[in-house]
Amino acid sequence: MTEAIEFFKGFNAQTIIAMVVILWWFTRDIKSEMKLLEAKIDTQAGRTDRLYEMFIDLLKEGKK
């Protein structure tokens, strides 16, 4: 932790603020993309579950 503090002491306040803003900007985009991907994965998982249920029903009908 002390190494990080010593590292940032070499920069002025404007540089540190700019780095924080840039980091926030990129992580904001990443977070929104992750939420979108999670929603797509959940939708696809629901479809896969339904297909599996249909397959099991087909196998049960075939045994009758």
LINNORVEN-V528695 format. One record per backbone hydrogen bond with DSSP energy under -1.0 kcal/mol. CO is the residue of the C=O (numbers start at 0). NH is the residue of the N-H. If there is no record, write none. Layout:
CO;NH  CO;NH
This chain:
0;4  1;5  2;6  3;7  4;8  6;9  7;10  11;15  12;16  13;17  14;18  15;19  16;20  17;21  18;22  19;23  20;24  21;25  22;26  23;27  24;28  25;29  26;30  27;31  28;32  29;33  30;34  31;35  32;36  33;37  34;38  35;39  36;40  37;41  38;42  39;43  40;44  41;45  42;46  43;47  44;48  45;49  46;50  47;51  48;52  49;53  50;54  51;55  52;56  53;57  54;58  55;59  56;60  57;61  58;62
